[in-house]
Amino acid sequence: MNSTLIKIGTRASRLARWQADAVQQILEKAGFKTEIVLIQTIGDQLLETSISKIGEKGVFTRALDEALSRGEVDVAVHSTKDIPTEFPDDLEIVAVMKREDPRDVLLACSEEVHFENFSRTFKIGTSSLRRQAFMRNYFPMHEVAELRGNLDTRMEKLKKGEYDGILLAYAGVIRAGFKSYVTQKFPVHVFTPAVAQGAVAVMARKDHPARKSMRSLLNDSTSEIEISAERAFLNRMNGGCHAPIFALATLSPETLSLSGGIAAMDGTQVIRHEIAGPVAQATQLGLQLAETVLSSGGIDLLHGFKN
């Protein structure tokens, strides 16, 4: 039995707790003592405000990372897609856990709500700028409405009939137990996911004595490589959560394939390119793909969002 106590920082939402519990189970199985510490983030405090309008980075991660830097917790468990490309120098992502299915899905209370049903217009809720832009591009006949709140809150709004359907990440839907509400899964070449969608990351201080042990227990090398390419792409695009940026990497034994781009919020344009190369060049491939997207019209879209 390892006498080291690992305090695991997490948000209190159902999905966040699922992620923290998954980390806790692995660490305790290896002999560590653990304790879950619940921390409220600014994103939890402003549940009815659009993420893109809050106006700061790390709305779901900063409070956890600050507690980590202060030594109040030993690790912080994040949805990897929530982690800004820049974070405190004293911290590092020690592990990226095995990624779940990264696709977007449509959830509804009626099986009639899907986009192959052309008999009526649906009101579709989503908080994601990327999903809003894709909806306006691929399914312009339907109404897109802002939807905020944690997963449970969004599902309650769906059940009350405030929306005909809502768009979510399949990974969160599976983990939270709402799979039975899925009426449609979208192919990744159409609804390309957000960067790092479906992956859980564990952050720790660089000087933590159990850092290497936790990495060996929790890290999935394939997911880590794929997400390093996607995050490099996002970093070079410099769009954060304020622009509909998307990317998905896929690793084969010797080759990394990466698709990524940016969309116009009104749905009039989706710029998407692909690249492939050696696994060892994952970060460089992400940067190279971003340059291609920026030079083919992406820079103009980004300037529009920032202005």
Backbone torsions as a table, in degrees:
resi	resn	phi	psi	omega
1	MET	NA	124.7	177.9
2	ASN	-78.8	125.6	-176.1
3	SER	-78.9	-9.2	-178.6
4	THR	-66.6	128.6	175.7
5	LEU	-93.6	123.9	177.9
6	ILE	-106.4	113.7	175.1
7	LYS	-87.9	121.6	-173.3
8	ILE	-103.9	111.8	179.3
9	GLY	-84.8	135.9	-179.5
10	THR	-155.7	158.1	168.1
11	ARG	-71.1	167.6	-174.1
12	ALA	-94.6	-2.9	-177.3
13	SER	-65.6	161.1	-178.8
14	ARG	-57.1	-45.5	-178.1
15	LEU	-66.8	-42.8	178.9
16	ALA	-62.4	-40.4	178.4
17	ARG	-65.5	-37.6	176.8
18	TRP	-59.4	-44.4	-179.0
19	GLN	-64.7	-44.2	179.7
20	ALA	-66.5	-38.7	178.2
21	ASP	-63.1	-37.1	178.8
22	ALA	-63.1	-41.9	177.1
23	VAL	-65.6	-44.5	-178.9
24	GLN	-58.7	-44.3	-178.1
25	GLN	-61.7	-41.7	-179.4
26	ILE	-66.9	-44.2	-178.7
27	LEU	-66.6	-41.1	-179.3
28	GLU	-69.4	-34.8	176.6
29	LYS	-62.3	-30.5	179.0
30	ALA	-84.7	-1.9	175.0
31	GLY	106.6	-2.1	178.2
32	PHE	-77.0	146.8	166.7
33	LYS	-85.2	141.3	-177.6
34	THR	-136.3	160.0	175.8
35	GLU	-146.1	132.5	177.5
36	ILE	-87.5	129.3	177.8
37	VAL	-118.4	119.7	-178.0
38	LEU	-88.7	131.8	-176.8
39	ILE	-132.0	133.1	179.1
40	GLN	-92.0	133.6	179.1
41	THR	-104.7	168.7	178.7
42	ILE	-64.0	-29.8	177.3
43	GLY	-66.4	-30.4	176.7
44	ASP	-76.3	-30.6	-178.5
45	GLN	-76.0	-29.8	-176.6
46	LEU	-113.6	61.4	-172.0
47	LEU	-68.8	-19.4	-178.8
48	GLU	-102.4	5.0	179.6
49	THR	-102.2	134.2	178.6
50	SER	-58.8	136.6	-179.8
51	ILE	-56.4	-40.7	-177.6
52	SER	-66.9	-17.0	-178.2
53	LYS	-99.1	-10.2	179.8
54	ILE	-66.1	-33.8	169.3
55	GLY	85.5	19.5	175.5
56	GLU	-148.4	158.6	-178.3
57	LYS	-84.8	155.3	174.3
58	GLY	68.4	39.5	-176.6
59	VAL	-63.5	-27.0	179.3
60	PHE	-105.9	1.2	-174.8
61	THR	-125.9	-26.8	-169.9
62	ARG	-61.1	-44.4	-178.7
63	ALA	-62.4	-38.1	177.9
64	LEU	-66.9	-42.9	-178.3
65	ASP	-67.9	-34.2	176.4
66	GLU	-66.1	-40.1	176.1
67	ALA	-63.8	-35.2	178.0
68	LEU	-65.7	-45.9	179.4
69	SER	-63.1	-34.7	-179.8
70	ARG	-78.5	-8.5	179.8
71	GLY	84.6	11.7	179.5
72	GLU	-75.1	-25.9	173.2
73	VAL	-134.0	162.1	-179.2
74	ASP	-97.0	-30.9	175.3
75	VAL	-140.1	155.3	173.1
76	ALA	-121.7	132.0	-178.9
77	VAL	-103.6	123.2	-176.0
78	HIS	-125.3	152.6	158.3
79	SER	-70.0	123.1	-171.6
80	THR	-58.7	-32.0	-178.8
81	LYS	-66.2	-17.8	179.7
82	ASP	-84.8	-12.4	-174.7
83	ILE	-81.3	122.0	176.3
84	PRO	-60.1	158.1	179.7
85	THR	-69.3	-18.2	174.9
86	GLU	-122.0	133.2	178.9
87	PHE	-143.9	171.7	-173.3
88	PRO	-51.5	141.4	-175.5
89	ASP	-64.5	-24.0	-177.2
90	ASP	-84.4	-1.8	-177.6
91	LEU	-114.3	160.7	174.3
92	GLU	-151.4	155.6	172.8
93	ILE	-79.9	107.1	-176.1
94	VAL	-83.9	-21.2	-179.0
95	ALA	-156.5	141.9	168.0
96	VAL	-115.5	115.3	-176.6
97	MET	-75.7	164.1	-176.6
98	LYS	-55.8	127.3	-174.1
99	ARG	-73.3	139.4	173.4
100	GLU	-84.6	169.4	176.0
101	ASP	-46.9	119.9	-173.4
102	PRO	-85.8	1.6	-173.4
103	ARG	-67.4	157.9	167.9
104	ASP	-87.4	150.5	178.5
105	VAL	-137.7	157.9	174.0
106	LEU	-102.6	129.9	176.9
107	LEU	-113.6	141.7	178.9
108	ALA	-155.3	162.8	177.1
109	CYS	-88.0	-11.0	178.6
110	SER	-126.6	135.6	178.8
111	GLU	-66.2	-13.2	178.4
112	GLU	-72.6	-16.7	-178.6
113	VAL	-86.4	95.2	173.0
114	HIS	-158.4	162.2	-168.6
115	PHE	-86.6	4.2	168.1
116	GLU	-91.0	-4.6	176.3
117	ASN	-91.5	106.6	-175.8
118	PHE	-98.5	12.2	-175.3
119	SER	-78.0	-17.8	-177.4
120	ARG	-156.7	167.9	176.4
121	THR	-94.7	136.8	-180.0
122	PHE	-108.8	147.4	171.5
123	LYS	-94.5	115.4	-173.4
124	ILE	-113.7	125.6	-179.2
125	GLY	-98.5	139.2	174.2
126	THR	-161.9	147.8	175.8
127	SER	-95.7	-9.7	-172.2
128	SER	-86.6	125.5	174.9
129	LEU	-61.1	-37.4	179.7
130	ARG	-62.5	-48.3	-179.9
131	ARG	-66.1	-37.4	176.7
132	GLN	-60.4	-44.8	-179.6
133	ALA	-65.3	-42.4	177.8
134	PHE	-62.7	-41.9	178.6
135	MET	-58.6	-46.0	-177.8
136	ARG	-68.5	-25.9	178.9
137	ASN	-82.3	-48.5	-172.0
138	TYR	-92.7	-30.3	-175.3
139	PHE	-133.4	61.2	-172.9
140	PRO	-66.9	-14.6	-178.6
141	MET	-72.9	-16.9	-175.7
142	HIS	-97.1	153.2	179.3
143	GLU	-85.4	130.9	177.1
144	VAL	-104.7	125.4	-177.1
145	ALA	-125.4	144.8	179.0
146	GLU	-64.6	137.3	179.1
147	LEU	-140.5	114.5	177.6
148	ARG	-116.7	174.2	-178.8
149	GLY	113.8	163.7	176.0
150	ASN	-72.7	178.2	-172.9
151	LEU	-60.7	-42.5	179.5
152	ASP	-62.6	-42.3	179.2
153	THR	-62.8	-42.4	179.6
154	ARG	-64.3	-40.8	179.2
155	MET	-65.9	-36.4	177.6
156	GLU	-64.6	-39.3	178.2
157	LYS	-65.2	-36.9	176.6
158	LEU	-64.7	-47.3	-177.6
159	LYS	-64.5	-30.0	179.2
160	LYS	-78.9	-6.7	178.0
161	GLY	87.0	13.3	178.0
162	GLU	-69.7	-22.0	177.3
163	TYR	-137.3	149.4	173.6
164	ASP	-76.0	-34.6	179.1
165	GLY	-154.6	161.3	176.3
166	ILE	-133.6	148.9	179.2
167	LEU	-101.8	130.8	-179.3
168	LEU	-143.1	168.8	172.0
169	ALA	-78.9	131.6	-177.7
170	TYR	-58.4	-35.6	-178.5
171	ALA	-58.1	-47.6	179.8
172	GLY	-66.5	-36.4	179.2
173	VAL	-62.6	-45.0	179.2
174	ILE	-63.4	-47.7	-175.3
175	ARG	-65.7	-31.7	-177.8
176	ALA	-91.0	-3.8	175.0
177	GLY	84.7	26.6	-178.8
178	PHE	-108.9	20.6	-175.7
179	LYS	-57.8	-31.5	-176.2
180	SER	-66.3	-15.6	-179.8
181	TYR	-89.2	-5.3	-177.0
182	VAL	-72.5	123.4	177.3
183	THR	-109.5	-12.9	-179.2
184	GLN	-160.2	136.6	173.9
185	LYS	-112.8	135.9	-174.6
186	PHE	-100.9	133.6	178.3
187	PRO	-64.9	146.5	-173.7
188	VAL	-70.9	-16.9	177.3
189	HIS	-81.3	-7.4	175.7
190	VAL	-105.9	-68.3	174.9
191	PHE	-92.5	75.3	178.2
192	THR	-63.3	131.7	-172.4
193	PRO	-66.4	166.5	169.4
194	ALA	-66.7	156.3	177.7
195	VAL	-55.8	127.0	176.3
196	ALA	69.4	14.7	-180.0
197	GLN	-60.6	134.4	178.3
198	GLY	94.4	-5.2	-176.8
199	ALA	-108.8	147.5	176.6
200	VAL	-109.7	131.9	179.9
201	ALA	-115.8	147.2	177.4
202	VAL	-115.7	119.4	-179.3
203	MET	-102.2	142.7	177.8
204	ALA	-147.9	166.0	174.0
205	ARG	-71.9	144.5	-178.1
206	LYS	-63.8	-23.0	-177.5
207	ASP	-99.7	10.2	-177.7
208	HIS	-69.6	130.4	-175.4
209	PRO	-65.1	-23.8	-178.7
210	ALA	-98.5	10.6	-175.0
211	ARG	-57.2	-47.8	-177.3
212	LYS	-67.7	-38.3	178.6
213	SER	-64.4	-42.6	179.4
214	MET	-65.2	-37.6	178.8
215	ARG	-63.2	-44.6	-178.2
216	SER	-64.6	-29.1	-179.0
217	LEU	-83.5	-33.6	-167.0
218	LEU	-108.9	-23.6	-170.3
219	ASN	-80.7	139.3	172.5
220	ASP	-111.6	113.9	-171.5
221	SER	-64.0	-37.1	179.3
222	THR	-63.2	-49.4	179.3
223	SER	-61.8	-39.1	-179.4
224	GLU	-62.2	-43.7	-179.2
225	ILE	-66.7	-45.5	179.8
226	GLU	-59.2	-44.3	-175.8
227	ILE	-74.6	-27.6	175.2
228	SER	-63.3	-36.8	177.1
229	ALA	-68.4	-43.8	-179.1
230	GLU	-64.9	-42.0	-179.2
231	ARG	-70.6	-32.0	174.4
232	ALA	-64.5	-41.1	176.6
233	PHE	-60.0	-48.2	-179.1
234	LEU	-63.7	-40.8	-179.6
235	ASN	-60.1	-44.1	179.8
236	ARG	-70.9	-33.6	177.5
237	MET	-68.2	-29.9	174.9
238	ASN	56.2	45.9	-178.6
239	GLY	-111.2	-20.4	-179.7
240	GLY	54.2	-141.6	-179.6
241	CYS	-93.6	9.0	-175.8
242	HIS	-98.5	7.7	179.1
243	ALA	-147.3	149.0	-179.9
244	PRO	-77.1	75.0	-179.3
245	ILE	-100.2	144.5	-176.8
246	PHE	-146.1	153.5	177.4
247	ALA	-166.5	146.3	175.6
248	LEU	-146.6	124.3	177.2
249	ALA	-104.0	145.5	177.6
250	THR	-132.1	127.6	-175.4
251	LEU	-104.1	125.7	168.7
252	SER	-106.5	177.5	-173.5
253	PRO	-50.3	-39.5	-176.0
254	GLU	-127.1	-2.4	-173.8
255	THR	-130.2	139.6	173.6
256	LEU	-109.2	125.1	175.4
257	SER	-107.1	136.5	-176.6
258	LEU	-136.4	127.3	174.8
259	SER	-117.3	135.3	-179.2
260	GLY	-162.9	164.3	179.8
261	GLY	177.6	-160.1	-178.2
262	ILE	-147.8	150.1	-179.0
263	ALA	-123.1	156.2	172.5
264	ALA	-82.7	140.3	-176.3
265	MET	-62.8	-29.6	-179.6
266	ASP	-83.7	2.0	176.2
267	GLY	81.1	4.4	-176.2
268	THR	-77.4	-15.3	-174.5
269	GLN	-150.9	134.1	170.2
270	VAL	-128.6	115.1	178.5
271	ILE	-99.5	116.6	-176.5
272	ARG	-136.9	131.8	176.6
273	HIS	-133.9	165.4	-180.0
274	GLU	-131.6	156.1	178.2
275	ILE	-150.9	155.0	176.8
276	ALA	-146.0	149.5	179.9
277	GLY	-175.0	-172.2	-178.2
278	PRO	-62.6	143.6	-179.8
279	VAL	-57.0	-36.8	-177.9
280	ALA	-65.1	-14.9	-178.1
281	GLN	-107.2	29.3	-175.0
282	ALA	-54.4	-49.2	-178.3
283	THR	-64.3	-43.7	179.8
284	GLN	-63.1	-36.4	178.3
285	LEU	-64.3	-40.1	177.2
286	GLY	-62.2	-43.7	178.8
287	LEU	-65.5	-41.5	-178.9
288	GLN	-65.2	-41.2	179.0
289	LEU	-64.5	-39.5	178.7
290	ALA	-61.2	-41.3	178.6
291	GLU	-61.5	-39.6	178.6
292	THR	-64.2	-44.8	-180.0
293	VAL	-64.9	-44.0	-179.6
294	LEU	-62.9	-41.3	-176.7
295	SER	-76.7	-11.7	-179.8
296	SER	-105.8	24.9	176.1
297	GLY	116.6	-11.2	-178.5
298	GLY	-64.9	-34.5	-178.6
299	ILE	-64.0	-35.4	178.9
300	ASP	-68.6	-40.4	176.7
301	LEU	-63.0	-43.3	179.5
302	LEU	-61.3	-43.2	179.4
303	HIS	-61.8	-36.0	177.7
304	GLY	-63.4	-40.3	179.6
305	PHE	-68.8	-39.7	-176.3
306	LYS	-73.6	-23.3	179.3
307	ASN	-90.7	NA	NA
